[in-house]
Amino acid sequence: MADIRAMCAVGLSGQLGLRGSLPWEGRTEPEFVADVARFFDATRGHVLLAGPATKASIPDFAYRDRTIVEIRSTEDPEAMIAAFPGRVIYIGGGPAVWASYAHLIRHWDVTRLPYDGEADRWFDPAWLTTGMGNG
């Protein structure tokens, strides 16, 4: 079975996104800066399959150290995964992408950040229990 992972940060109430970005985008407190650095460090050398909004937010430098492919929730997840045999694959995106890929994700890395503000996208704990063929 492929090593399929997801890595995300959530706010104190499970906030994931706001108007196509992270709700805390641009915050400079150490916790927020460290979380972004940790994401780029963890995904280095691996495959990142990302939804359109997530892919659009990835800085140019990130393309040098990882394979980044845009995916859509309407595509066949198994076919996308099969294109990268033997690779560690991270699934990046928002609720639609994670809902489509959750049944394949073997490892979730979720960081809770000290954000308690506005959001329009939320983390669904059900994604955690649909992995590894349970969905």
Secondary structure as GFF3:
##gff-version 3
##sequence-region A 1 135
A	DSSP	beta_strand	3	10	.	.	.	ID=ss1
A	DSSP	beta_strand	15	17	.	.	.	ID=ss2
A	DSSP	alpha_helix	30	43	.	.	.	ID=ss3
A	DSSP	beta_strand	47	50	.	.	.	ID=ss4
A	DSSP	alpha_helix	52	57	.	.	.	ID=ss5
A	DSSP	three_ten_helix	60	64	.	.	.	ID=ss6
A	DSSP	beta_strand	67	70	.	.	.	ID=ss7
A	DSSP	alpha_helix	77	82	.	.	.	ID=ss8
A	DSSP	beta_strand	88	92	.	.	.	ID=ss9
A	DSSP	alpha_helix	95	101	.	.	.	ID=ss10
A	DSSP	three_ten_helix	102	104	.	.	.	ID=ss11
A	DSSP	beta_strand	107	112	.	.	.	ID=ss12
A	DSSP	beta_strand	121	122	.	.	.	ID=ss13
A	DSSP	alpha_helix	126	129	.	.	.	ID=ss14
###
